[in-house]
């Protein structure tokens, strides 16, 4: 059912930080930025200096780096 699917999505999603803004998931960031989810994932994992501010959010990230996406 819908409730179960939503819970699974929430459990499996990982927050991402893009240019200092935190999004709850790659899908959410993709929709907000108008970029394909595959592109967001590639940029996060690329290791390129150009996308150094595209990262998965780590619980140990400094708080001053974290800004919530509205």
Buried (B, 14 or more C-beta within 10 A) or exposed (E): EEEEEEEEEEEEBEBBBBEEBBBBBBBBBBEEBEBEBEEBBBBBEEEEEEBEEBBEBEEEBEEEEEEEBE
